Amino acid sequence: MELHNRRTTNILAACLALTLMVFVTSCQESKRERFEREAREFTKKNCPRPEFEDIIILDSLVCHNDSNNDYVYYYSVKADSLMLEEMEQQHEQLKENLLKAIRNSVDLRHVKEEGLNIVYAYYNAETHEKVSEFRFTTEDYR
């Protein structure tokens, strides 16, 4: 009986130590560091990912842990000059659609609560030049 109690006590002590270790480790990581890590993990697991057929590709998600407070989706656009021109002409409509999506997004809830800027940056897949960028601040999406 005493052996059983000692074994149970040891198991409980091990569980408590493990729980405490997880708690201490998670407390050492700030929210921004967590966003930065989660963005890296998302990129590693999911990118590159076609978003619109094979024309728009999500290359990475980056949370800049600096004073910019940017949570950035980087895309490459595989399009001819006519399509890029059309994209430029539709800039305001695209911006409006993205803002609506941000406001309705459950996945971005924690990012919005933290007050990060949500940025969508599009680059030409061939030339690597910036095609377009949409930046949304808390004033935009709240």
Phi and psi in degrees as GROMACS dihedral restraints (atoms count N, CA, C in turn):
[ dihedral_restraints ]
;  ai    aj    ak    al  type     phi  dphi    fc
    3     4     5     6     1   -64.4    20    10
    4     5     6     7     1   -38.0    20    10
    6     7     8     9     1   -62.3    20    10
    7     8     9    10     1   -42.4    20    10
    9    10    11    12     1   -62.0    20    10
   10    11    12    13     1   -44.1    20    10
   12    13    14    15     1   -65.1    20    10
   13    14    15    16     1   -39.6    20    10
   15    16    17    18     1   -66.7    20    10
   16    17    18    19     1   -41.4    20    10
   18    19    20    21     1   -63.8    20    10
   19    20    21    22     1   -43.3    20    10
   21    22    23    24     1   -63.1    20    10
   22    23    24    25     1   -42.3    20    10
   24    25    26    27     1   -62.7    20    10
   25    26    27    28     1   -42.5    20    10
   27    28    29    30     1   -63.6    20    10
   28    29    30    31     1   -40.8    20    10
   30    31    32    33     1   -65.0    20    10
   31    32    33    34     1   -44.5    20    10
   33    34    35    36     1   -63.3    20    10
   34    35    36    37     1   -40.2    20    10
   36    37    38    39     1   -64.5    20    10
   37    38    39    40     1   -40.7    20    10
   39    40    41    42     1   -64.8    20    10
   40    41    42    43     1   -42.6    20    10
   42    43    44    45     1   -63.4    20    10
   43    44    45    46     1   -42.5    20    10
   45    46    47    48     1   -63.5    20    10
   46    47    48    49     1   -43.4    20    10
   48    49    50    51     1   -63.0    20    10
   49    50    51    52     1   -41.8    20    10
   51    52    53    54     1   -64.7    20    10
   52    53    54    55     1   -44.7    20    10
   54    55    56    57     1   -61.5    20    10
   55    56    57    58     1   -43.7    20    10
   57    58    59    60     1   -63.6    20    10
   58    59    60    61     1   -40.3    20    10
   60    61    62    63     1   -63.6    20    10
   61    62    63    64     1   -43.8    20    10
   63    64    65    66     1   -63.7    20    10
   64    65    66    67     1   -43.4    20    10
   66    67    68    69     1   -63.2    20    10
   67    68    69    70     1   -46.0    20    10
   69    70    71    72     1   -64.3    20    10
   70    71    72    73     1   -42.5    20    10
   72    73    74    75     1   -62.6    20    10
   73    74    75    76     1   -44.2    20    10
   75    76    77    78     1   -69.1    20    10
   76    77    78    79     1   -29.2    20    10
   78    79    80    81     1   -73.3    20    10
   79    80    81    82     1   -23.5    20    10
   81    82    83    84     1   -78.4    20    10
   82    83    84    85     1   -16.7    20    10
   84    85    86    87     1   -96.1    20    10
   85    86    87    88     1   121.1    20    10
   87    88    89    90     1   -72.5    20    10
   88    89    90    91     1   167.4    20    10
   90    91    92    93     1   -59.2    20    10
   91    92    93    94     1   -43.8    20    10
   93    94    95    96     1   -63.9    20    10
   94    95    96    97     1   -41.4    20    10
   96    97    98    99     1   -63.4    20    10
   97    98    99   100     1   -37.8    20    10
   99   100   101   102     1   -64.9    20    10
  100   101   102   103     1   -44.1    20    10
  102   103   104   105     1   -61.1    20    10
  103   104   105   106     1   -42.8    20    10
  105   106   107   108     1   -61.6    20    10
  106   107   108   109     1   -46.5    20    10
  108   109   110   111     1   -63.8    20    10
  109   110   111   112     1   -46.4    20    10
  111   112   113   114     1   -63.0    20    10
  112   113   114   115     1   -36.3    20    10
  114   115   116   117     1   -65.1    20    10
  115   116   117   118     1   -43.0    20    10
  117   118   119   120     1   -61.1    20    10
  118   119   120   121     1   -44.4    20    10
  120   121   122   123     1   -65.0    20    10
  121   122   123   124     1   -40.7    20    10
  123   124   125   126     1   -60.3    20    10
  124   125   126   127     1   -46.3    20    10
  126   127   128   129     1   -61.0    20    10
  127   128   129   130     1   -46.2    20    10
  129   130   131   132     1   -61.9    20    10
  130   131   132   133     1   -38.8    20    10
  132   133   134   135     1   -83.2    20    10
  133   134   135   136     1   -33.8    20    10
  135   136   137   138     1  -115.9    20    10
  136   137   138   139     1    -9.6    20    10
  138   139   140   141     1  -113.5    20    10
  139   140   141   142     1   148.9    20    10
  141   142   143   144     1   -72.9    20    10
  142   143   144   145     1   148.3    20    10
  144   145   146   147     1  -137.8    20    10
  145   146   147   148     1   122.9    20    10
  147   148   149   150     1   -64.6    20    10
  148   149   150   151     1   130.4    20    10
  150   151   152   153     1  -103.9    20    10
  151   152   153   154     1   -36.5    20    10
  153   154   155   156     1  -135.1    20    10
  154   155   156   157     1    97.0    20    10
  156   157   158   159     1    50.6    20    10
  157   158   159   160     1  -129.5    20    10
  159   160   161   162     1  -112.8    20    10
  160   161   162   163     1    20.7    20    10
  162   163   164   165     1   -91.6    20    10
  163   164   165   166     1   -43.8    20    10
  165   166   167   168     1  -115.3    20    10
  166   167   168   169     1   121.9    20    10
  168   169   170   171     1  -118.3    20    10
  169   170   171   172     1   127.6    20    10
  171   172   173   174     1   -77.8    20    10
  172   173   174   175     1   114.5    20    10
  174   175   176   177     1   -87.5    20    10
  175   176   177   178     1   -38.4    20    10
  177   178   179   180     1  -167.5    20    10
  178   179   180   181     1   161.9    20    10
  180   181   182   183     1  -122.4    20    10
  181   182   183   184     1   128.2    20    10
  183   184   185   186     1  -133.2    20    10
  184   185   186   187     1   131.8    20    10
  186   187   188   189     1  -107.3    20    10
  187   188   189   190     1   111.1    20    10
  189   190   191   192     1   -78.5    20    10
  190   191   192   193     1   116.5    20    10
  192   193   194   195     1   -88.6    20    10
  193   194   195   196     1    63.4    20    10
  195   196   197   198     1  -142.8    20    10
  196   197   198   199     1  -166.7    20    10
  198   199   200   201     1   -72.1    20    10
  199   200   201   202     1   -11.7    20    10
  201   202   203   204     1   -72.2    20    10
  202   203   204   205     1   -25.4    20    10
  204   205   206   207     1    56.7    20    10
  205   206   207   208     1    39.4    20    10
  207   208   209   210     1   -99.5    20    10
  208   209   210   211     1   135.3    20    10
  210   211   212   213     1  -116.0    20    10
  211   212   213   214     1   103.3    20    10
  213   214   215   216     1  -114.4    20    10
  214   215   216   217     1   129.2    20    10
  216   217   218   219     1   -97.5    20    10
  217   218   219   220     1   118.2    20    10
  219   220   221   222     1  -100.9    20    10
  220   221   222   223     1   126.5    20    10
  222   223   224   225     1  -122.0    20    10
  223   224   225   226     1   150.5    20    10
  225   226   227   228     1  -113.0    20    10
  226   227   228   229     1   143.3    20    10
  228   229   230   231     1  -115.4    20    10
  229   230   231   232     1   120.2    20    10
  231   232   233   234     1   -99.2    20    10
  232   233   234   235     1    91.4    20    10
  234   235   236   237     1  -148.4    20    10
  235   236   237   238     1   155.5    20    10
  237   238   239   240     1   -80.6    20    10
  238   239   240   241     1   172.8    20    10
  240   241   242   243     1   -62.3    20    10
  241   242   243   244     1   -33.4    20    10
  243   244   245   246     1   -64.0    20    10
  244   245   246   247     1   -43.7    20    10
  246   247   248   249     1   -67.6    20    10
  247   248   249   250     1   -38.9    20    10
  249   250   251   252     1   -64.5    20    10
  250   251   252   253     1   -38.5    20    10
  252   253   254   255     1   -64.8    20    10
  253   254   255   256     1   -41.2    20    10
  255   256   257   258     1   -63.8    20    10
  256   257   258   259     1   -39.0    20    10
  258   259   260   261     1   -62.3    20    10
  259   260   261   262     1   -40.4    20    10
  261   262   263   264     1   -65.9    20    10
  262   263   264   265     1   -39.1    20    10
  264   265   266   267     1   -67.2    20    10
  265   266   267   268     1   -29.4    20    10
  267   268   269   270     1   -93.2    20    10
  268   269   270   271     1    13.3    20    10
  270   271   272   273     1   -50.9    20    10
  271   272   273   274     1   -51.2    20    10
  273   274   275   276     1   -65.8    20    10
  274   275   276   277     1   -38.2    20    10
  276   277   278   279     1   -67.0    20    10
  277   278   279   280     1   -41.2    20    10
  279   280   281   282     1   -62.3    20    10
  280   281   282   283     1   -42.5    20    10
  282   283   284   285     1   -61.7    20    10
  283   284   285   286     1   -44.3    20    10
  285   286   287   288     1   -62.7    20    10
  286   287   288   289     1   -41.9    20    10
  288   289   290   291     1   -65.8    20    10
  289   290   291   292     1   -41.2    20    10
  291   292   293   294     1   -65.1    20    10
  292   293   294   295     1   -42.5    20    10
  294   295   296   297     1   -62.2    20    10
  295   296   297   298     1   -41.9    20    10
  297   298   299   300     1   -61.7    20    10
  298   299   300   301     1   -42.4    20    10
  300   301   302   303     1   -63.7    20    10
  301   302   303   304     1   -40.4    20    10
  303   304   305   306     1   -63.4    20    10
  304   305   306   307     1   -47.1    20    10
  306   307   308   309     1   -60.1    20    10
  307   308   309   310     1   -33.5    20    10
  309   310   311   312     1   -92.7    20    10
  310   311   312   313     1    -5.0    20    10
  312   313   314   315     1   -78.0    20    10
  313   314   315   316     1   122.8    20    10
  315   316   317   318     1   -77.6    20    10
  316   317   318   319     1   -35.1    20    10
  318   319   320   321     1   -61.9    20    10
  319   320   321   322     1   -29.6    20    10
  321   322   323   324     1   -94.1    20    10
  322   323   324   325     1     6.7    20    10
  324   325   326   327     1   -52.9    20    10
  325   326   327   328     1   -50.1    20    10
  327   328   329   330     1   -65.8    20    10
  328   329   330   331     1   -33.0    20    10
  330   331   332   333     1   -68.8    20    10
  331   332   333   334     1   -42.9    20    10
  333   334   335   336     1   -67.3    20    10
  334   335   336   337     1   -40.0    20    10
  336   337   338   339     1   -62.1    20    10
  337   338   339   340     1   -33.7    20    10
  339   340   341   342     1   -76.6    20    10
  340   341   342   343     1   -13.8    20    10
  342   343   344   345     1    79.1    20    10
  343   344   345   346     1    27.0    20    10
  345   346   347   348     1   -78.2    20    10
  346   347   348   349     1   152.0    20    10
  348   349   350   351     1   -76.8    20    10
  349   350   351   352     1   135.7    20    10
  351   352   353   354     1  -106.4    20    10
  352   353   354   355     1   122.3    20    10
  354   355   356   357     1  -123.4    20    10
  355   356   357   358     1   136.1    20    10
  357   358   359   360     1  -116.6    20    10
  358   359   360   361     1   112.9    20    10
  360   361   362   363     1  -113.7    20    10
  361   362   363   364     1   124.0    20    10
  363   364   365   366     1  -112.7    20    10
  364   365   366   367     1   129.4    20    10
  366   367   368   369     1  -123.7    20    10
  367   368   369   370     1   147.6    20    10
  369   370   371   372     1   -67.5    20    10
  370   371   372   373     1   126.5    20    10
  372   373   374   375     1   -63.9    20    10
  373   374   375   376     1   -29.6    20    10
  375   376   377   378     1   -87.1    20    10
  376   377   378   379     1   -48.0    20    10
  378   379   380   381     1   -94.8    20    10
  379   380   381   382     1   -15.6    20    10
  381   382   383   384     1    65.3    20    10
  382   383   384   385     1    15.8    20    10
  384   385   386   387     1   -82.0    20    10
  385   386   387   388     1   148.7    20    10
  387   388   389   390     1   -68.8    20    10
  388   389   390   391     1   128.2    20    10
  390   391   392   393     1   -91.3    20    10
  391   392   393   394     1   -45.3    20    10
  393   394   395   396     1  -164.1    20    10
  394   395   396   397     1   155.3    20    10
  396   397   398   399     1  -144.6    20    10
  397   398   399   400     1   136.8    20    10
  399   400   401   402     1  -122.9    20    10
  400   401   402   403     1   122.4    20    10
  402   403   404   405     1  -118.7    20    10
  403   404   405   406     1   127.1    20    10
  405   406   407   408     1  -121.6    20    10
  406   407   408   409     1   126.2    20    10
  408   409   410   411     1  -100.8    20    10
  409   410   411   412     1   176.0    20    10
  411   412   413   414     1   -58.9    20    10
  412   413   414   415     1   -34.2    20    10
  414   415   416   417     1   -64.4    20    10
  415   416   417   418     1   -29.6    20    10
  417   418   419   420     1   -75.5    20    10
  418   419   420   421     1   -47.1    20    10
  420   421   422   423     1   -97.5    20    10
  421   422   423   424     1    -3.2    20    10
